[in-house]
Amino acid sequence: MNTAEPTRAAASETSGSSGPSSAGAAGGVRLSARALRTPQPPIAWLMQQAFEVPGMISLAAGFVDQKSLPATPVRDLIEELYTDSDQVLRALQYGLTGGLRGLREAIAARLEKRGMPGPVSPDHVAVTSGSQQLLYLITEALVDPGDIVLVEDPTYFVYMGVLGSAGARILGVATDDEGIIPEALEKRLREVSDAGQMHRLKMLYVMTYFQNPKGTNHSQRRREQIYEIIERWSTPENFIYILEDAAYYELRFEGEDVPFLKSLDTRNERVMTALTFSKGFAPGLRLGYGYMPPALVEPVLNLKGNHDFGSGNLSQYIAHAALASGRFDQHVEILRARYKDKRDAMLRVIREEFPAEAQYAEPAGGLYVWVTLPEGVSTSPGSRFFQAAMAERVLYVPGHYCYAQEPGRPKPENQMRLCYAYIDEAPLEEGVRRMGAAIKAAL
Ligand SMILES: Cc1ncc(COP(=O)(O)O)c(C=O)c1O
């Protein structure tokens, strides 16, 4: 199975470059250029391995903790919904494209409470089918083929798939354990400018909280530096947006809260902040939301209308009641403790079992531990290490997938993402032990 993988990885590396000549030529099926730019996500075969190979332990899947999903609170919320028959019927009807009014109002009020400069208008909040749909819609609204989007190196690889589909040119900006390195951002902007391409640069995509895959949190200082740099390089003709992905905002289990990067956008014109009910409550609701500059709300909702006329209305009634009743916040507290325990379990076994040559960061929130092996030890599919891990029956996300692939700019291949969220402690610990054995075998 893994022998097929390098082919797929190669296909995804060329995404964004399929020109008109390749459009419509796949096996006699007349596909659009967009479909041809959209290969199977690299993670898909990893998920398949987890299901197909008996005894395989997956530290790759980015699913949330299974045991702590809010089954009882959701049952109670649905029962409460049923005490009002009119409300049930409204919940089972189509809703508004932008989302349930009461939910948008509740979200706006919460954002203000969390330091977003007010007043936050519910009209500038859109509810979407997971925050993934919001990322997609914003990309659709802003990015034409050939446009440039800056991303963190490494970044959320699924979003690189969205960008590849849109035909974007993806440029990576180096990060350290405080987030995007300001000098690296400045340097990339200078390169784009020197190449006469500022008119194609649309956006910086940045995960501000416990980023996927590194687990790092942008410090306040870095948020301010990034905002200042983008603002300085932006002009009215070549306006540069910032897409702030705050998917892991709720999952802090250590340290002080840091205001949203968007709170620096006091005129509400530059930053779109994407949040979700997936990580802090239940991904099965498939609900996310965004707070956006007014000029973007209508284009995004027009596109969303084409997708689905609005996200699941029943889910939105449940989410609204979860916020209003306090059950959402109660659940977040449970999750924080749970993920802290699971992170500790993973780190404990890493300390015991990984050779000293393996470096790793200790996340203060989120779901991931990012591991760096010595230089020259590749984690990519087909590598000796990858085969050793397969032989030990443990899966990880190869770090290479998370880097913007740019010709002439080699990116690290000696890293990997381990997720402690989904599986229980016992298999989690066993998986990390197996990983330690694979590292020792490969070194
Ligand atoms: C960084 C990041 N953003 C967005 C998403 C999308 O999540 P959802 O659509 O469930 O809100 C994910 C999912 O894992 C993610 O890791």
The ligand as an SDF file (V2000), in Angstrom:
LIG
                    3D

 16 16  0  0  0  0  0  0  0  0999 V2000
   -5.9570   24.1810   11.8270 C   0  0  0  0  0  0  0  0  0  0  0  0
   -7.2910   23.6590   11.4400 C   0  0  0  0  0  0  0  0  0  0  0  0
   -8.1790   24.4990   10.9100 N   0  0  0  0  0  0  0  0  0  0  0  0
   -9.4030   24.0870   10.5460 C   0  0  0  0  0  0  0  0  0  0  0  0
   -9.7930   22.7810   10.7210 C   0  0  0  0  0  0  0  0  0  0  0  0
  -11.1630   22.3830   10.2630 C   0  0  0  0  0  0  0  0  0  0  0  0
  -11.9350   21.8520   11.2810 O   0  0  0  0  0  0  0  0  0  0  0  0
  -13.5210   21.9170   11.2880 P   0  0  0  0  0  0  0  0  0  0  0  0
  -13.9820   21.9990    9.8570 O   0  0  0  0  0  0  0  0  0  0  0  0
  -13.9520   20.6700   11.9430 O   0  0  0  0  0  0  0  0  0  0  0  0
  -13.9030   23.1620   12.0230 O   0  0  0  0  0  0  0  0  0  0  0  0
   -8.8970   21.8570   11.2720 C   0  0  0  0  0  0  0  0  0  0  0  0
   -9.2700   20.4540   11.4510 C   0  0  0  0  0  0  0  0  0  0  0  0
   -8.5670   19.6280   11.9340 O   0  0  0  0  0  0  0  0  0  0  0  0
   -7.6060   22.3250   11.6440 C   0  0  0  0  0  0  0  0  0  0  0  0
   -6.6910   21.4960   12.1770 O   0  0  0  0  0  0  0  0  0  0  0  0
  1  2  1  0
  2  3  1  0
  2 15  2  0
  3  4  2  0
  4  5  1  0
  5  6  1  0
  5 12  2  0
  6  7  1  0
  7  8  1  0
  8  9  2  0
  8 10  1  0
  8 11  1  0
 12 13  1  0
 12 15  1  0
 13 14  2  0
 15 16  1  0
M  END
$$$$
